Amino acid sequence: MSLNLNDKKAVVAEVSAQVANAQTIVVAEYRGIQVGHLTQLRAKARAQGVYLRVLKNTLARRSVEGTAFASLADAMTGPLIYSISADAVAAAKVIADFAKTNDKLVIKAGNYAGKPLDTAAVTALASIPSREVLISQLLGVMLAPVSGFARGLAALAAKKGEGAEAPAEAAAAEEAPAAA
């Protein structure tokens, strides 16, 4: 079904709004993938906050025209699915994870913050842990010295506590024979 001019303008406006907020765009060829598998891919993308859409390439080119993602226009040929995300890793992760289980999805290109990415670079970007994991790892590193210091103080307090109990027990043992 072909779109009329107003529908095309609406699609370009919608995609342009997504591109304006995006850090990463990944383009993949989906030739031969069953509809059920694409539905699963869309569900995963939605759960990760990734805008995933099959677009006419001319409309996609117009959407990225004049943005940092304009270099993707050369890769926009064939039946493509566009993955757009504000999170730097999410778009690449969704596509790369799905491509591992379905060999018919072929990553063609990507763009991260205005820098063009080839297939290997998109896969490398997808292997980076998510933002939440990186934050938790950073907090773990930041808390390690503090928790180590607290454990050291607790061990020192326990050692001092044992040293104080030992003389008290010895004095009690000396008084017991004297009382007998």
Helices and strands as residue ranges (DSSP letters): H 5-20, E 24-29, H 35-48, E 51-54, H 57-64, G 70-75, E 80-85, H 90-101, E 106-112, E 115-117, H 119-126, H 131-179
